[in-house]
Amino acid sequence: MTANGARWKTVLALLTVYLVWGTTQYATLLAVQGLPPVFMTGARFATAGLIMLAFAGAPALLSLSARQAFNCVVAGTIMSFASFALAVLAIAQGVPTGLVACIIATMPLWLTLFAHGGGERTHAVGWVGVLVGISGAGLLLLDGNLHFVPLGTGMAFLSPMLWAAGSYWVRRSDMPPMALASAIQWLSGGLIGIAVGLIFEADEVWRLTTENQASAWWAWAYLLVFGTLLTYTAYLWLVRNVSAPLAGSNAFVNPVIAVGIGAAVAGERLDTVSFIAIPLVLLGLVLIVSRPRQPRSPKRN
C-alpha cells in the first residue's frame, strides 16, 4: 500500500470511529423508545457475535482451549452484558445521552486503578491524570440533569467501572486471537442479555409481536451494523496500524460529538458545571495515556 493510500485509510478509519461511536448514545435513545433495553442489547451482541464467529472461521474455533473459552465468557458477561446493559438502562431512565458518553469516557481512570491494584506501576503523570479525571467525574454529579434520575446516574457510573474490570480481566487472562475473543464475548454476553430480558422484560418483549416499532428497530440495526461490526473493524485496523495514542483518540473525541448530537438533535441541555467537568475528564485521559519521556542514553565514544 502506498503512503498516500495508507494515510487515507487511516483518515477513513478514524472518521468512522469518531462519528459512529459518537452517535451510538443517541441511536440507543431512539432504540429504547420502542424496544426493551436489556433484551435489545442482548440481541444486538448475540447477533454480532454470530456474525463475527463466522468471520473468525472454524480453524480458530477448533484451536480454542477450555480455559480461553471460560475467560471469554467471563469477559462477555462483565462487558457485553452487564456494562452495556447498565449504560442502555441509564439512557432509558432519562440520563442525557451526552452525559452518559462523558461518564463512560472515564473508563481508563478505573482501569488504571484496577491495574495498580494488580501490581502494575503507574507513572506520576498518570496519577495526576487519575486525580484530575475523577475530579471531573465528581463535578459531573453536580449537573442538575442527574438529580432527577439517581438510579440511572448510578447505572451510568457503574458501567465504565465494570468495563474496566472486564478489560483488566482480558489483559491478565489467556485469550484467543482478538476476532475470536470478541465473537465469544459478544455471543455469551448477548445470550445472557436475551435471557435476562425474557425474564424481567417479558411483557415488553411480547408486545414486540403486536406493535410496530420500525424506527426503534432501524436504530437497533444501526447499532448492530455500524456501532458494533463496522466501527469495531475500523478500530481493530487502527490498533494494528497506527500509534496507540492515535488509535485510542476516540476516547477524547466521542464524548464531544455525543454532547453535540444530544444538544442539536435530542434537545439536551447541560448545566454550566458540566462544561467545566468534561474538559477535566478529557484532560485526565490525556495524562493517563501519555508516557513520560525517557532520558537519552549517553552516546558511546
C-alpha positions in Angstrom: 0.0 0.0 0.0 1.3 3.5 -0.9 1.9 6.1 1.8 -0.9 8.2 0.4 -3.3 5.2 0.4 -2.4 4.3 4.0 -3.0 7.9 5.0 -6.5 8.0 3.5 -7.3 4.6 5.0 -6.2 5.9 8.4 -8.4 9.1 8.0 -11.4 7.0 6.9 -11.0 4.6 9.9 -10.6 7.5 12.3 -13.7 9.3 10.9 -15.7 6.1 11.2 -14.7 5.5 14.8 -15.2 9.2 15.8 -18.6 9.7 14.0 -20.3 6.4 14.5 -19.3 5.8 18.1 -20.0 9.4 18.8 -23.6 8.9 17.7 -24.3 5.5 19.3 -25.7 7.0 22.5 -28.4 8.9 20.5 -29.2 5.8 18.5 -29.6 4.0 21.8 -32.1 6.6 22.9 -34.1 6.1 19.7 -34.0 2.3 20.2 -35.1 2.2 23.8 -38.2 4.3 23.0 -39.6 1.2 21.4 -37.5 -1.8 22.5 -36.9 -3.4 25.9 -33.4 -2.1 26.9 -31.8 -5.3 28.2 -33.3 -7.6 25.6 -32.4 -5.2 22.8 -28.8 -5.0 24.0 -28.6 -8.8 24.3 -30.0 -9.3 20.8 -27.5 -6.8 19.4 -24.5 -8.6 20.8 -25.7 -12.1 20.2 -26.2 -11.3 16.5 -22.9 -9.5 16.2 -21.2 -12.5 18.0 -22.6 -15.0 15.5 -21.5 -12.8 12.5 -18.0 -12.4 14.0 -17.8 -16.1 14.8 -18.4 -16.8 11.1 -15.6 -14.5 10.1 -13.3 -16.0 12.7 -13.6 -19.4 11.0 -13.7 -23.0 12.1 -9.9 -23.4 12.4 -9.7 -20.7 15.0 -12.6 -22.2 16.9 -11.1 -25.6 16.9 -7.9 -24.3 18.4 -9.8 -22.7 21.3 -8.9 -24.2 24.7 -11.4 -24.6 27.6 -9.6 -22.0 29.6 -9.7 -19.5 26.8 -13.4 -20.1 26.3 -14.1 -19.6 30.0 -12.1 -16.4 30.1 -14.0 -15.0 27.1 -17.4 -15.9 28.7 -16.4 -14.1 31.9 -15.3 -11.0 29.9 -18.5 -11.2 27.9 -20.7 -11.4 31.0 -19.0 -8.4 32.6 -18.5 -6.2 29.5 -21.0 -7.1 26.7 -23.8 -7.9 29.1 -23.5 -6.0 32.4 -21.6 -2.9 31.4 -23.6 -2.3 28.2 -26.9 -3.1 29.8 -26.3 -0.6 32.5 -25.4 2.2 30.0 -28.5 1.5 28.0 -30.7 1.4 31.1 -29.2 4.7 32.2 -30.4 6.3 28.9 -33.8 4.6 29.3 -34.0 6.1 32.8 -33.6 9.6 31.3 -29.9 10.4 31.8 -28.9 12.7 28.8 -27.0 10.8 26.1 -24.2 13.3 26.1 -23.6 12.9 29.9 -23.7 9.1 29.5 -21.0 9.3 26.9 -18.9 11.5 29.1 -19.3 9.3 32.1 -18.4 6.2 30.0 -15.3 8.1 28.9 -14.0 7.8 32.5 -13.2 4.1 31.9 -9.4 4.5 31.7 -9.4 6.1 35.1 -10.9 3.0 36.7 -8.7 0.7 34.6 -5.7 2.5 35.9 -6.9 1.8 39.5 -7.5 -1.9 38.8 -4.1 -2.2 37.1 -2.4 -0.6 40.1 -4.3 -2.9 42.5 -3.0 -5.8 40.5 0.6 -4.7 40.8 1.2 -2.7 37.6 3.1 0.5 38.0 1.6 3.8 37.2 3.8 6.8 36.4 3.4 10.1 38.3 1.8 11.9 35.4 -0.7 9.0 35.2 -1.7 9.5 38.8 -2.2 13.2 38.2 -4.5 12.2 35.3 -6.5 9.9 37.6 -7.0 12.7 40.2 -7.9 15.2 37.5 -10.3 12.8 35.8 -12.0 11.7 38.9 -12.4 15.3 40.0 -14.2 15.9 36.6 -16.3 12.9 37.1 -17.3 14.1 40.6 -18.2 17.5 39.1 -20.5 15.8 36.6 -22.6 14.6 39.5 -23.5 18.2 40.2 -25.2 18.6 36.8 -28.9 19.3 37.6 -30.0 16.8 34.9 -28.7 13.9 37.1 -30.6 15.0 40.3 -33.9 13.6 38.9 -32.5 10.2 37.9 -30.4 8.9 40.8 -30.8 5.3 39.7 -29.9 6.0 36.1 -26.9 8.1 37.3 -25.6 5.2 39.4 -26.0 2.8 36.4 -24.1 5.2 34.2 -21.2 5.4 36.6 -21.1 1.7 37.3 -21.0 0.9 33.5 -17.4 2.1 32.9 -16.2 0.6 36.2 -17.4 -2.8 35.1 -15.9 -2.3 31.6 -12.6 -1.5 33.2 -12.9 -4.7 35.4 -13.6 -6.7 32.3 -10.7 -5.1 30.4 -8.3 -5.9 33.2 -9.6 -9.5 33.2 -8.8 -9.7 29.5 -5.3 -8.2 30.0 -4.4 -10.8 32.7 -6.1 -13.9 31.1 -5.2 -16.4 28.4 -7.3 -15.2 25.4 -7.6 -16.5 21.8 -7.0 -14.2 18.8 -8.9 -10.9 19.0 -11.6 -11.7 16.4 -12.5 -15.0 18.1 -12.3 -13.5 21.6 -14.7 -10.7 20.5 -17.1 -13.2 18.9 -17.3 -15.3 22.0 -17.6 -12.3 24.4 -20.3 -10.8 22.3 -22.2 -14.0 21.9 -22.0 -15.1 25.5 -22.9 -11.6 26.8 -25.7 -11.3 24.3 -27.3 -14.6 25.2 -27.2 -13.7 28.9 -28.9 -10.3 28.0 -31.6 -12.1 25.9 -32.3 -14.5 28.8 -32.4 -11.7 31.4 -34.7 -9.6 29.1 -37.1 -12.5 28.6 -37.3 -12.9 32.4 -37.6 -9.3 33.5 -38.9 -7.6 30.3 -41.3 -10.4 29.3 -44.3 -8.1 28.8 -42.3 -5.6 26.7 -40.8 -8.4 24.6 -44.3 -9.9 24.0 -45.6 -6.5 22.8 -43.0 -6.5 20.0 -45.0 -9.2 18.3 -48.1 -6.9 18.1 -46.7 -3.4 17.9 -45.0 -1.6 15.0 -41.6 -0.3 16.3 -40.0 0.3 12.9 -38.0 3.4 13.9 -36.6 1.6 17.0 -35.6 -1.4 15.0 -33.8 0.8 12.5 -31.9 2.3 15.4 -31.1 -1.2 16.6 -29.9 -2.2 13.2 -27.6 0.9 13.1 -26.1 -0.1 16.5 -25.5 -3.6 15.2 -24.1 -2.9 11.7 -22.4 0.4 12.2 -21.9 0.7 16.0 -20.6 -2.8 16.5 -19.4 -4.6 13.4 -18.2 -1.8 11.0 -16.7 0.5 13.6 -15.1 -2.3 15.6 -13.4 -3.5 12.4 -12.1 0.0 11.8 -10.9 0.3 15.4 -9.0 -3.0 15.1 -7.3 -1.8 11.9 -6.2 1.3 13.8 -4.9 -0.7 16.7 -2.7 -2.7 14.3 -1.6 0.1 12.0 -1.2 3.4 13.9 0.2 4.5 17.2 -1.6 3.6 20.4 -2.5 7.3 21.3 -4.0 7.9 17.8 -5.9 4.6 17.9 -7.3 5.5 21.3 -8.0 9.1 20.5 -11.7 8.3 20.1 -11.9 8.4 23.9 -11.5 12.2 23.7 -13.5 12.8 20.5 -16.6 10.6 21.0 -17.9 12.4 24.2 -17.6 15.8 22.4 -19.6 14.5 19.4 -22.1 12.8 21.7 -22.7 16.1 23.6 -23.1 18.0 20.3 -25.6 15.4 18.9 -27.5 15.3 22.1 -27.8 19.1 22.1 -28.5 19.6 18.4 -30.9 16.6 17.8 -32.3 15.5 21.1 -32.6 19.0 22.6 -30.4 18.1 25.6 -29.0 21.0 27.7 -26.2 20.6 30.1 -25.5 22.7 33.2 -22.5 25.1 33.3 -20.7 22.7 35.7 -20.6 20.0 33.0 -18.7 22.3 30.7 -16.1 22.5 33.4 -16.2 18.8 34.3 -16.0 17.4 30.7 -12.6 19.1 29.9 -11.3 17.9 33.2 -12.3 14.3 32.4 -10.7 14.6 28.9 -7.5 16.2 30.4 -7.3 13.3 32.8 -7.5 10.8 30.0 -4.7 12.6 28.1 -2.4 12.5 31.1 -3.2 8.8 31.7 -2.4 7.7 28.2 0.7 9.9 28.0 4.1 8.4 28.8 7.0 10.3 30.5 9.8 10.9 28.1 12.7 8.6 28.8 16.1 10.3 29.3 18.5 9.8 26.4 21.3 7.3 26.9 24.8 8.9 26.8 26.5 8.4 23.4 29.3 5.9 23.3 32.7 7.4 22.2 
